[in-house]
Amino acid sequence: MPLNIRIKSLAFIGALLGIIEWSPQLKKAIFNGINPFIPVNQDQFNLEMSLLFYRPPQIDPTVSASLIKEYGENNRYYQQIWDIVNFMMQFL
């Protein structure tokens, strides 16, 4: 029996690197020392959502605050992963 499911939003996370060039918005953030994929405040989190989603979903402020807190607590780990990915891009 088919289910009636409506998809409200969709994001492709973990797409292959190098498929398309970074958007001007992402380049500007990186140039300004902000990695929107490791957000440390609400503005950076909102930027991350706008880069990941065509129409970003509404996220409860307590949920986004919790996610931002987790990014902060594990920032060193996330930054190491980011650095490894960018290092590998030099060889691809």
CNS distance restraints for C-alpha pairs under 8 A (distance, minus, plus):
assign (resid   8 and name CA) (resid  57 and name CA) 7.93 0.50 0.50
assign (resid   9 and name CA) (resid  53 and name CA) 7.29 0.50 0.50
assign (resid   9 and name CA) (resid  55 and name CA) 7.02 0.50 0.50
assign (resid   9 and name CA) (resid  56 and name CA) 7.37 0.50 0.50
assign (resid   9 and name CA) (resid  57 and name CA) 6.71 0.50 0.50
assign (resid  10 and name CA) (resid  53 and name CA) 6.69 0.50 0.50
assign (resid  11 and name CA) (resid  52 and name CA) 5.80 0.50 0.50
assign (resid  11 and name CA) (resid  53 and name CA) 5.50 0.50 0.50
assign (resid  12 and name CA) (resid  52 and name CA) 7.25 0.50 0.50
assign (resid  13 and name CA) (resid  52 and name CA) 7.37 0.50 0.50
assign (resid  17 and name CA) (resid  89 and name CA) 7.66 0.50 0.50
assign (resid  18 and name CA) (resid  89 and name CA) 7.89 0.50 0.50
assign (resid  22 and name CA) (resid  26 and name CA) 6.18 0.50 0.50
assign (resid  22 and name CA) (resid  27 and name CA) 6.34 0.50 0.50
assign (resid  23 and name CA) (resid  27 and name CA) 6.22 0.50 0.50
assign (resid  24 and name CA) (resid  28 and name CA) 6.01 0.50 0.50
assign (resid  25 and name CA) (resid  29 and name CA) 6.36 0.50 0.50
assign (resid  26 and name CA) (resid  30 and name CA) 6.21 0.50 0.50
assign (resid  26 and name CA) (resid  36 and name CA) 7.56 0.50 0.50
assign (resid  26 and name CA) (resid  51 and name CA) 7.74 0.50 0.50
assign (resid  27 and name CA) (resid  31 and name CA) 6.01 0.50 0.50
assign (resid  28 and name CA) (resid  32 and name CA) 6.18 0.50 0.50
assign (resid  29 and name CA) (resid  33 and name CA) 6.43 0.50 0.50
assign (resid  29 and name CA) (resid  34 and name CA) 5.03 0.50 0.50
assign (resid  29 and name CA) (resid  35 and name CA) 6.51 0.50 0.50
assign (resid  29 and name CA) (resid  36 and name CA) 7.04 0.50 0.50
assign (resid  30 and name CA) (resid  34 and name CA) 5.04 0.50 0.50
assign (resid  30 and name CA) (resid  35 and name CA) 5.57 0.50 0.50
assign (resid  30 and name CA) (resid  36 and name CA) 7.84 0.50 0.50
assign (resid  34 and name CA) (resid  39 and name CA) 7.97 0.50 0.50
assign (resid  34 and name CA) (resid  44 and name CA) 7.77 0.50 0.50
assign (resid  35 and name CA) (resid  39 and name CA) 6.66 0.50 0.50
assign (resid  35 and name CA) (resid  44 and name CA) 7.96 0.50 0.50
assign (resid  36 and name CA) (resid  44 and name CA) 5.37 0.50 0.50
assign (resid  36 and name CA) (resid  45 and name CA) 6.71 0.50 0.50
assign (resid  36 and name CA) (resid  47 and name CA) 6.14 0.50 0.50
assign (resid  36 and name CA) (resid  48 and name CA) 4.99 0.50 0.50
assign (resid  37 and name CA) (resid  45 and name CA) 7.86 0.50 0.50
assign (resid  37 and name CA) (resid  48 and name CA) 5.70 0.50 0.50
assign (resid  38 and name CA) (resid  71 and name CA) 6.23 0.50 0.50
assign (resid  38 and name CA) (resid  75 and name CA) 7.11 0.50 0.50
assign (resid  38 and name CA) (resid  78 and name CA) 6.92 0.50 0.50
assign (resid  38 and name CA) (resid  79 and name CA) 7.62 0.50 0.50
assign (resid  39 and name CA) (resid  44 and name CA) 4.85 0.50 0.50
assign (resid  39 and name CA) (resid  45 and name CA) 5.10 0.50 0.50
assign (resid  39 and name CA) (resid  48 and name CA) 7.25 0.50 0.50
assign (resid  39 and name CA) (resid  68 and name CA) 6.29 0.50 0.50
assign (resid  39 and name CA) (resid  71 and name CA) 6.63 0.50 0.50
assign (resid  39 and name CA) (resid  72 and name CA) 7.84 0.50 0.50
assign (resid  40 and name CA) (resid  44 and name CA) 6.51 0.50 0.50
assign (resid  40 and name CA) (resid  45 and name CA) 7.31 0.50 0.50
assign (resid  40 and name CA) (resid  68 and name CA) 5.72 0.50 0.50
assign (resid  40 and name CA) (resid  69 and name CA) 7.52 0.50 0.50
assign (resid  40 and name CA) (resid  71 and name CA) 6.64 0.50 0.50
assign (resid  40 and name CA) (resid  72 and name CA) 5.91 0.50 0.50
assign (resid  41 and name CA) (resid  45 and name CA) 6.23 0.50 0.50
assign (resid  41 and name CA) (resid  68 and name CA) 6.32 0.50 0.50
assign (resid  42 and name CA) (resid  46 and name CA) 6.09 0.50 0.50
assign (resid  42 and name CA) (resid  64 and name CA) 7.53 0.50 0.50
assign (resid  42 and name CA) (resid  65 and name CA) 7.44 0.50 0.50
assign (resid  42 and name CA) (resid  68 and name CA) 7.37 0.50 0.50
assign (resid  43 and name CA) (resid  47 and name CA) 6.26 0.50 0.50
assign (resid  44 and name CA) (resid  48 and name CA) 6.17 0.50 0.50
assign (resid  45 and name CA) (resid  49 and name CA) 6.30 0.50 0.50
assign (resid  45 and name CA) (resid  64 and name CA) 7.57 0.50 0.50
assign (resid  45 and name CA) (resid  68 and name CA) 7.16 0.50 0.50
assign (resid  46 and name CA) (resid  50 and name CA) 6.21 0.50 0.50
assign (resid  47 and name CA) (resid  51 and name CA) 6.23 0.50 0.50
assign (resid  48 and name CA) (resid  52 and name CA) 6.19 0.50 0.50
assign (resid  49 and name CA) (resid  53 and name CA) 5.86 0.50 0.50
assign (resid  49 and name CA) (resid  56 and name CA) 5.64 0.50 0.50
assign (resid  49 and name CA) (resid  57 and name CA) 7.99 0.50 0.50
assign (resid  50 and name CA) (resid  54 and name CA) 6.81 0.50 0.50
assign (resid  50 and name CA) (resid  55 and name CA) 7.19 0.50 0.50
assign (resid  50 and name CA) (resid  56 and name CA) 5.79 0.50 0.50
assign (resid  52 and name CA) (resid  56 and name CA) 7.61 0.50 0.50
assign (resid  53 and name CA) (resid  57 and name CA) 7.81 0.50 0.50
assign (resid  59 and name CA) (resid  63 and name CA) 6.64 0.50 0.50
assign (resid  59 and name CA) (resid  64 and name CA) 6.46 0.50 0.50
assign (resid  60 and name CA) (resid  64 and name CA) 6.44 0.50 0.50
assign (resid  61 and name CA) (resid  65 and name CA) 5.97 0.50 0.50
assign (resid  62 and name CA) (resid  66 and name CA) 6.11 0.50 0.50
assign (resid  63 and name CA) (resid  67 and name CA) 6.25 0.50 0.50
assign (resid  64 and name CA) (resid  68 and name CA) 6.09 0.50 0.50
assign (resid  65 and name CA) (resid  69 and name CA) 6.09 0.50 0.50
assign (resid  66 and name CA) (resid  70 and name CA) 6.25 0.50 0.50
assign (resid  67 and name CA) (resid  71 and name CA) 6.22 0.50 0.50
assign (resid  68 and name CA) (resid  72 and name CA) 6.23 0.50 0.50
assign (resid  69 and name CA) (resid  73 and name CA) 6.20 0.50 0.50
assign (resid  70 and name CA) (resid  74 and name CA) 6.16 0.50 0.50
assign (resid  71 and name CA) (resid  75 and name CA) 5.43 0.50 0.50
assign (resid  71 and name CA) (resid  78 and name CA) 7.71 0.50 0.50
assign (resid  74 and name CA) (resid  78 and name CA) 6.39 0.50 0.50
assign (resid  75 and name CA) (resid  79 and name CA) 5.97 0.50 0.50
assign (resid  76 and name CA) (resid  80 and name CA) 6.20 0.50 0.50
assign (resid  77 and name CA) (resid  81 and name CA) 6.41 0.50 0.50
assign (resid  78 and name CA) (resid  82 and name CA) 6.18 0.50 0.50
assign (resid  79 and name CA) (resid  83 and name CA) 6.09 0.50 0.50
assign (resid  80 and name CA) (resid  84 and name CA) 6.17 0.50 0.50
assign (resid  81 and name CA) (resid  85 and name CA) 6.22 0.50 0.50
assign (resid  82 and name CA) (resid  86 and name CA) 6.23 0.50 0.50
assign (resid  83 and name CA) (resid  87 and name CA) 5.99 0.50 0.50
assign (resid  84 and name CA) (resid  88 and name CA) 6.14 0.50 0.50
assign (resid  85 and name CA) (resid  89 and name CA) 6.24 0.50 0.50
assign (resid  86 and name CA) (resid  90 and name CA) 6.84 0.50 0.50
assign (resid  87 and name CA) (resid  91 and name CA) 7.54 0.50 0.50
assign (resid  88 and name CA) (resid  92 and name CA) 6.66 0.50 0.50
